[in-house]
Amino acid sequence: MRGEVRGIAVATAVIIAVIITALIVGPVVYFAKPTGEKIVEKPVPVAENTIMGFVMGGYTAGSTWDGRYKIAADRLKWLYPWFDYYYDEGVVLEGRDPAASARDLITTKKANLVVGSWEPCAVPAFETIKKDYPNVWFLGNIGSDISRGGNHLRFFPRQYQAMYLEGLVAGAITRTNKIGIAVGPACVQNWRRMAAFYLGIKEVNPNATLYVKYVGEWYNPPVEREVSLALVDLGCDVLTNYTDSTAPVEVAEEKGIWFVGKDSDIVGMYGWSTTNTVAVSFDTRWEVIWDYFLKEYRAGVKAPDTLVFLGMDRHIAIPANNPWLPGQTILPTVDLQNDNKIGIDAISPKARALIPENVLRLIEQRRKQMMLGQWDPFFEYELVAGQESVEIPGVAPARTPGEVVKPARTAVSDEFLLGQLNFMLQGIVLVK
C-alpha cells in the first residue's frame, strides 16, 4: 500500500510539473535527453515569439532539401502560435557571405535561432560571429565537419536508417542487379548514406552491385542529369540521388526505370513524379529537430547539447486533424513516405508486387525495431573499407581497402558516424 500511495503522489507531482511547464513554455513534447542534466535559466515567457532565421544554401523551389526546410518551418508555425520564421535563400549558390546573411536575420528579423541549411552556411561563418550574439543559438547542418561549441550547435537526422530500408526495397526490385546513385560532393554525409543503402541492398540481394558517380555539387541540374544518364547506360535499373534537383527522377521517368527518393516525399509533397516511377521514398521531418531546439531554447537551457543526431525513435506529437498526414498523431524524425503514405504502405503498389513476402516482412520488422530504438544497421553489420577513402586531416586517416573499420555488432559513436566515416564500403563501385 505504501508503494501505491507513493506512486500516486509521484504521478500527481509529475502532472503538476507538466502543467506548470506548459503554462510557461507552451506545448511540451517528451523525449529522452541525449546527455546529462541541463542547466536551465529563466524560460522564455509564453507570450514572447521565438523566431528562427534560415540561411539557405540553395533555393526552396525545386529542391528536396531547402524546400523541405521551409515545409518544416510552416508546420511548426501551424502548430505553435508563438513561432515564426524568415529565410534568406541561395546564399551558397550565389556566393554570398553566410555570416552577413545571419547578421541580417538577427538584426532585422530578430531571429533567436539561426540555422544553416548547408554546412558551408555554418562553417566557419557561425563560429566567427557566435560571440557577437551570445543569446542567439546558431545551428549548423553537418556534411563532414562537426566543429561546434557554446552557442554554435550542430545537427543532423539519422536519415541512414530510412536509407537502409530503401536499400532492402532497391535490392528486391532490381532485375539487372545494378543500382546507381548520383552523388553530390564527397563527404561523410554521403558516405554514411550510401553505406546504409548498400547494407540494405546486400542483405536481400548479395548479387546486386551499387554504382556511384559524383556530381561534385549539391545542386547542378545539368550535371545531375548527365551523371544519371551515365548510370543508366551502365545498366542500372534502379536510380537514386544524393543531390537536390529534379533531374535524376526525370531521367528515371524518361528511361522507364525505378527511382528511389530521398529527403522528401517527392510524389505526395511536390508532384514531381508518380508511384509508377518512384518505388519508395523517405521524408525528413526537420520540424522534429527544430522542435527539439525550440523547446530547449524556450525552457532557458543554458548549456544545450552541441551535437544533436535524432533518428526514427524520436518524434513530435501532432493532432489527428493535421493537414499533412491526417489521422497520424506522431511524426518521427525520418520515415518511409511516398505519395503521402507511410511505412510499408509507402512502397509503390507496382514495386511491392516485385518484392517477396519475406522481404516485405523484414522491411516492416526493421522499421518497427528502429522506431523503438532496438536495432540499427551500423551496430549490426561490420564496416569494411572499399574502393574510395579520403583522409580528413586531424580527424580520420585514409582507410586501406579491405580494412575492417568496425566489427559487426559493436557500437559506434555519433562523432564517428557524423565526422569520421570517410570511406565507401567494400563492394561499392566508384564510376569515374
C-alpha positions as CSV (number, residue, x, y, z in Angstrom):
1,M,0.0,0.0,0.0
2,R,2.8,2.4,0.8
3,G,4.3,1.9,-2.6
4,E,1.0,2.6,-4.3
5,V,0.4,5.8,-2.3
6,R,4.0,6.9,-3.1
7,G,3.4,6.1,-6.8
8,I,0.2,8.2,-6.8
9,A,2.0,11.1,-5.2
10,V,4.8,11.0,-7.7
11,A,2.4,10.7,-10.6
12,T,0.5,13.7,-9.3
13,A,3.7,15.7,-8.9
14,V,4.7,14.9,-12.5
15,I,1.3,16.0,-13.8
16,I,1.5,19.3,-11.9
17,A,5.0,19.9,-13.2
18,V,3.9,19.2,-16.8
19,I,1.0,21.7,-16.4
20,I,3.3,24.4,-14.9
21,T,5.9,23.8,-17.6
22,A,3.2,24.0,-20.4
23,L,2.0,27.3,-19.0
24,I,5.5,28.8,-19.0
25,V,7.0,27.5,-22.3
26,G,4.0,26.3,-24.3
27,P,3.3,22.8,-25.6
28,V,5.7,20.1,-24.4
29,V,6.9,17.1,-26.3
30,Y,8.7,14.5,-24.2
31,F,11.9,12.8,-25.3
32,A,14.9,11.2,-23.7
33,K,17.8,13.6,-23.3
34,P,20.8,12.5,-25.2
35,T,23.2,13.7,-22.5
36,G,23.0,14.6,-18.8
37,E,21.0,17.1,-16.8
38,K,20.6,20.5,-18.3
39,I,21.4,23.9,-16.7
40,V,18.2,26.0,-17.0
41,E,17.9,29.7,-16.9
42,K,14.7,31.8,-16.9
43,P,12.3,30.4,-19.5
44,V,11.1,32.5,-22.4
45,P,7.6,33.9,-21.5
46,V,4.8,32.2,-23.4
47,A,3.6,35.5,-24.9
48,E,7.0,36.1,-26.5
49,N,7.5,34.9,-30.0
50,T,10.5,32.7,-30.8
51,I,11.9,33.3,-34.3
52,M,14.1,31.1,-36.5
53,G,16.2,32.5,-39.3
54,F,17.3,30.2,-42.1
55,V,20.5,30.8,-44.0
56,M,19.6,28.7,-47.0
57,G,22.5,27.4,-49.2
58,G,20.2,26.7,-52.1
59,Y,16.7,27.6,-53.1
60,T,13.4,26.4,-51.7
61,A,11.7,25.9,-55.1
62,G,12.5,22.6,-56.9
63,S,14.7,21.3,-54.1
64,T,14.2,18.3,-51.8
65,W,16.4,19.9,-49.2
66,D,15.9,23.7,-48.7
67,G,12.3,23.3,-49.8
68,R,11.7,20.7,-47.1
69,Y,13.2,23.1,-44.6
70,K,10.5,25.6,-45.4
71,I,7.8,23.0,-45.2
72,A,9.1,22.1,-41.7
73,A,9.0,25.7,-40.6
74,D,5.5,26.1,-42.0
75,R,4.3,23.1,-40.0
76,L,5.8,24.5,-36.8
77,K,4.0,27.8,-37.4
78,W,0.8,25.9,-37.8
79,L,1.4,24.0,-34.5
80,Y,2.7,26.8,-32.3
81,P,1.2,30.4,-32.2
82,W,4.5,31.6,-30.6
83,F,6.7,30.6,-33.5
84,D,7.7,32.5,-36.6
85,Y,10.5,32.3,-39.2
86,Y,12.3,34.0,-42.0
87,Y,14.8,32.8,-44.6
88,D,17.5,34.0,-47.0
89,E,17.8,31.6,-49.9
90,G,20.6,30.9,-52.4
91,V,23.3,32.1,-50.2
92,V,26.0,29.5,-51.1
93,L,24.9,29.1,-54.7
94,E,25.1,32.9,-55.2
95,G,28.5,33.1,-53.5
96,R,27.2,35.4,-50.7
97,D,28.6,35.7,-47.2
98,P,26.7,33.4,-44.8
99,A,27.8,35.5,-41.8
100,A,26.3,38.6,-43.3
101,S,23.1,36.7,-44.0
102,A,23.0,35.5,-40.4
103,R,23.6,39.0,-39.0
104,D,20.8,40.4,-41.2
105,L,18.4,37.8,-39.9
106,I,19.3,38.6,-36.3
107,T,19.3,42.4,-36.6
108,T,16.3,42.9,-38.9
109,K,14.1,39.9,-38.2
110,K,15.1,39.5,-34.5
111,A,15.9,35.8,-35.0
112,N,16.6,33.9,-31.8
113,L,17.9,30.8,-33.5
114,V,19.8,30.9,-36.8
115,V,20.0,27.8,-39.0
116,G,22.5,27.0,-41.8
117,S,20.8,24.5,-44.2
118,W,24.2,23.6,-45.8
119,E,27.4,23.0,-43.9
120,P,29.1,25.9,-45.8
121,C,26.4,28.2,-44.4
122,A,27.6,27.4,-40.9
123,V,31.3,26.6,-41.0
124,P,33.2,28.7,-40.5
125,A,30.7,31.6,-40.6
126,F,28.8,30.8,-37.4
127,E,31.9,30.2,-35.4
128,T,33.2,33.6,-36.3
129,I,30.1,35.5,-35.2
130,K,28.7,33.5,-32.3
131,K,30.4,35.6,-29.7
132,D,28.8,38.7,-31.0
133,Y,25.3,37.3,-30.3
134,P,25.6,35.3,-27.1
135,N,21.8,35.0,-26.7
136,V,21.3,33.6,-30.2
137,W,21.7,29.8,-30.9
138,F,23.5,29.1,-34.2
139,L,22.5,25.7,-35.6
140,G,24.6,24.2,-38.4
141,N,23.8,21.2,-40.7
142,I,26.6,18.6,-40.9
143,G,28.4,17.5,-44.0
144,S,31.7,16.2,-42.6
145,D,32.9,18.9,-40.2
146,I,31.5,18.6,-36.7
147,S,33.2,21.6,-35.1
148,R,31.0,23.3,-32.6
149,G,30.8,24.8,-29.1
150,G,29.0,27.2,-26.9
151,N,26.0,28.6,-28.8
152,H,27.2,27.1,-32.0
153,L,25.3,23.8,-32.2
154,R,25.4,21.1,-34.9
155,F,22.7,18.7,-36.0
156,F,21.6,16.0,-38.5
157,P,18.8,13.4,-38.7
158,R,19.6,9.7,-38.9
159,Q,18.4,9.5,-42.5
160,Y,20.6,6.5,-42.9
161,Q,18.0,4.4,-41.1
162,A,15.4,5.1,-43.7
163,M,18.0,4.6,-46.4
164,Y,18.8,1.2,-45.1
165,L,15.1,0.3,-45.5
166,E,15.2,1.8,-49.1
167,G,18.1,-0.5,-49.8
168,L,16.0,-3.5,-48.9
169,V,13.4,-2.3,-51.5
170,A,16.0,-1.5,-54.1
171,G,17.8,-4.8,-53.8
172,A,14.5,-6.7,-54.2
173,I,13.2,-4.8,-57.2
174,T,16.3,-4.6,-59.4
175,R,16.3,-7.0,-62.4
176,T,19.7,-6.2,-63.8
177,N,21.3,-6.3,-60.3
178,K,22.7,-2.8,-61.0
179,I,21.7,0.1,-58.8
180,G,23.1,3.6,-59.2
181,I,23.5,6.8,-57.1
182,A,24.1,10.3,-58.5
183,V,26.1,11.7,-55.6
184,G,26.8,15.4,-54.8
185,P,30.1,16.1,-53.1
186,A,32.4,13.5,-51.5
187,C,31.7,13.9,-47.8
188,V,30.9,11.9,-44.7
189,Q,27.2,12.6,-45.0
190,N,27.2,10.9,-48.4
191,W,29.5,8.0,-47.5
192,R,27.2,7.3,-44.5
193,R,24.1,7.4,-46.7
194,M,25.5,5.1,-49.4
195,A,26.8,2.7,-46.7
196,A,23.4,2.2,-45.1
197,F,21.7,1.9,-48.5
198,Y,24.2,-0.7,-49.6
199,L,23.9,-2.7,-46.4
200,G,20.1,-3.0,-47.1
201,I,20.7,-3.9,-50.8
202,K,23.2,-6.7,-49.9
203,E,21.0,-8.1,-47.1
204,V,18.3,-9.1,-49.6
205,N,20.4,-9.4,-52.8
206,P,24.0,-10.4,-52.5
207,N,24.3,-10.4,-56.3
208,A,23.5,-6.7,-56.7
209,T,26.1,-4.1,-57.3
210,L,25.9,-0.4,-56.3
211,Y,27.4,2.1,-58.7
212,V,28.3,5.6,-57.5
213,K,29.2,8.6,-59.7
214,Y,29.9,12.1,-58.4
215,V,28.1,15.2,-59.5
216,G,30.5,17.2,-57.3
217,E,27.9,19.7,-56.1
218,W,24.6,19.5,-54.2
219,Y,22.6,21.3,-56.8
220,N,23.6,21.3,-60.5
221,P,20.6,20.0,-62.6
222,P,22.6,19.7,-66.0
223,V,25.4,17.7,-64.4
224,E,22.9,15.6,-62.3
225,R,21.2,14.7,-65.5
226,E,24.4,13.8,-67.2
227,V,25.5,11.6,-64.3
228,S,22.1,9.9,-64.0
229,L,22.2,9.1,-67.7
230,A,25.7,7.6,-67.4
231,L,24.5,5.3,-64.6
232,V,21.5,4.2,-66.8
233,D,24.0,3.5,-69.6
234,L,25.8,1.1,-67.3
235,G,22.6,-0.9,-67.0
236,C,21.3,0.4,-63.7
237,D,17.5,-0.1,-63.5
238,V,17.2,1.5,-60.0
239,L,18.4,5.0,-59.5
240,T,18.6,7.3,-56.6
241,N,20.4,10.6,-55.9
242,Y,22.2,12.5,-53.1
243,T,21.7,15.8,-54.8
244,D,18.8,18.2,-54.6
245,S,17.3,18.8,-58.0
246,T,14.5,17.0,-60.0
247,A,17.0,15.9,-62.8
248,P,17.6,12.3,-61.6
249,V,13.9,11.4,-61.1
250,E,13.2,13.0,-64.6
251,V,15.8,10.7,-66.1
252,A,14.3,7.6,-64.3
253,E,10.9,8.5,-65.7
254,E,12.2,9.0,-69.2
255,K,14.1,5.8,-69.2
256,G,11.3,3.7,-67.6
257,I,13.4,2.6,-64.6
258,W,12.7,2.7,-60.9
259,F,13.6,5.7,-58.8
260,V,14.2,5.7,-55.0
261,G,13.6,9.1,-53.5
262,K,15.3,10.9,-50.6
263,D,14.8,13.7,-48.2
264,S,11.2,14.4,-49.1
265,D,8.1,12.7,-50.4
266,I,8.5,13.9,-54.0
267,V,5.3,12.4,-55.2
268,G,3.0,13.5,-52.4
269,M,4.5,16.8,-51.5
270,Y,5.7,18.1,-54.9
271,G,4.0,16.0,-57.5
272,W,7.3,15.6,-59.4
273,S,6.6,12.0,-60.4
274,T,4.2,9.1,-59.7
275,T,4.5,5.8,-58.0
276,N,4.9,4.2,-61.4
277,T,8.4,5.6,-61.2
278,V,9.1,6.2,-57.5
279,A,9.3,2.8,-55.9
280,V,9.7,4.3,-52.4
281,S,11.0,7.4,-50.8
282,F,11.5,8.8,-47.3
283,D,10.7,12.1,-45.6
284,T,13.0,14.1,-43.4
285,R,10.9,15.8,-40.7
286,W,13.2,18.7,-39.9
287,E,10.4,20.0,-37.8
288,V,11.3,17.4,-35.2
289,I,14.8,18.7,-34.9
290,W,13.6,22.4,-34.9
291,D,11.1,21.4,-32.2
292,Y,13.9,19.9,-30.1
293,F,15.9,23.1,-30.2
294,L,13.0,25.4,-29.8
295,K,11.8,23.7,-26.6
296,E,15.3,23.8,-25.2
297,Y,15.7,27.4,-26.0
298,R,12.3,28.4,-24.6
299,A,12.9,26.4,-21.5
300,G,16.0,28.5,-20.8
301,V,18.6,25.8,-21.2
302,K,22.0,27.4,-20.7
303,A,24.3,24.7,-21.9
304,P,22.5,22.9,-24.8
305,D,23.7,19.7,-26.5
306,T,26.2,20.8,-29.1
307,L,25.7,17.6,-31.3
308,V,22.1,16.5,-32.0
309,F,21.6,13.4,-34.1
310,L,17.9,12.3,-33.9
311,G,16.6,9.1,-35.5
312,M,13.4,7.2,-36.2
313,D,12.9,6.6,-32.4
314,R,12.3,10.3,-31.8
315,H,9.1,12.1,-32.8
316,I,6.8,15.0,-32.1
317,A,3.1,14.7,-31.3
318,I,0.7,16.2,-33.9
319,P,-3.1,16.5,-33.8
320,A,-5.0,13.8,-35.8
321,N,-6.6,16.6,-37.8
322,N,-3.3,17.8,-39.1
323,P,-3.3,18.8,-42.8
324,W,-0.2,16.8,-43.8
325,L,-0.9,13.2,-42.8
326,P,-4.5,13.2,-41.5
327,G,-5.1,10.6,-38.8
328,Q,-1.4,10.3,-37.8
329,T,-0.6,11.5,-34.3
330,I,3.2,11.2,-34.2
331,L,5.8,12.4,-36.6
332,P,9.1,10.5,-36.4
333,T,12.3,12.4,-37.4
334,V,12.6,10.2,-40.6
335,D,10.3,7.6,-42.1
336,L,9.4,5.9,-45.3
337,Q,6.9,8.1,-47.1
338,N,5.7,8.1,-50.7
339,D,2.5,9.6,-52.1
340,N,1.5,10.6,-48.6
341,K,1.6,7.0,-47.4
342,I,4.0,5.9,-44.7
343,G,5.9,2.8,-43.6
344,I,5.4,-0.4,-45.6
345,D,2.5,1.3,-47.4
346,A,5.0,3.9,-48.9
347,I,6.2,1.2,-51.3
348,S,4.7,1.7,-54.7
349,P,2.0,-0.9,-55.5
350,K,3.8,-1.8,-58.7
351,A,7.1,-2.2,-56.9
352,R,5.5,-4.0,-54.0
353,A,4.3,-6.7,-56.4
354,L,8.0,-7.4,-57.2
355,I,9.1,-7.9,-53.6
356,P,9.0,-11.3,-52.0
357,E,6.7,-11.6,-48.9
358,N,9.7,-12.4,-46.6
359,V,11.4,-9.2,-47.7
360,L,8.3,-7.1,-47.0
361,R,8.1,-8.7,-43.6
362,L,11.7,-7.8,-43.0
363,I,11.2,-4.2,-44.0
364,E,8.3,-3.9,-41.6
365,Q,10.2,-5.6,-38.8
366,R,13.3,-3.5,-39.2
367,R,11.2,-0.3,-39.3
368,K,9.4,-1.2,-36.1
369,Q,12.7,-2.1,-34.4
370,M,14.3,1.3,-35.3
371,M,11.2,3.2,-34.3
372,L,11.7,1.5,-30.8
373,G,15.4,2.2,-30.8
374,Q,16.1,-1.6,-30.7
375,W,18.1,-2.0,-33.9
376,D,20.5,-0.1,-36.1
377,P,22.3,-1.1,-39.3
378,F,25.6,0.5,-38.2
379,F,25.5,-1.6,-35.0
380,E,24.5,-4.8,-36.7
381,Y,27.0,-5.0,-39.6
382,E,30.7,-4.7,-40.0
383,L,32.0,-1.8,-41.9
384,V,34.8,-2.7,-44.4
385,A,36.6,-0.1,-46.3
386,G,36.4,-0.3,-50.1
387,Q,37.5,1.5,-53.3
388,E,37.5,5.1,-52.0
389,S,38.7,6.7,-48.8
390,V,39.7,10.3,-48.2
391,E,41.8,11.4,-45.3
392,I,40.2,14.0,-43.1
393,P,43.3,15.8,-41.6
394,G,43.5,15.5,-37.8
395,V,40.2,13.6,-37.7
396,A,40.3,10.3,-39.7
397,P,43.1,8.6,-41.7
398,A,42.5,7.3,-45.2
399,R,41.4,3.6,-45.0
400,T,43.0,0.7,-46.7
401,P,40.8,-1.4,-49.0
402,G,39.6,-4.5,-47.1
403,E,40.2,-2.9,-43.6
404,V,37.6,-3.8,-41.1
405,V,37.0,-0.3,-39.6
406,K,34.1,-1.5,-37.4
407,P,33.3,-5.1,-36.5
408,A,29.8,-6.4,-36.6
409,R,27.5,-5.9,-33.5
410,T,29.6,-3.2,-32.0
411,A,28.5,0.4,-31.3
412,V,29.9,3.4,-33.0
413,S,29.8,7.0,-31.7
414,D,27.8,9.8,-33.2
415,E,31.1,11.6,-33.8
416,F,32.3,8.6,-35.9
417,L,29.1,8.5,-38.0
418,L,28.9,12.2,-38.5
419,G,32.5,13.2,-38.9
420,Q,34.8,10.2,-39.3
421,L,33.1,7.7,-41.7
422,N,35.4,8.7,-44.6
423,F,35.2,5.7,-46.9
424,M,33.0,3.8,-49.3
425,L,32.1,0.3,-48.2
426,Q,33.8,-2.7,-49.8
427,G,31.8,-3.7,-52.9
428,I,30.5,-0.3,-53.9
429,V,31.8,0.6,-57.3
430,L,33.0,4.2,-58.0
431,V,32.4,5.2,-61.6
432,K,34.9,7.8,-62.8
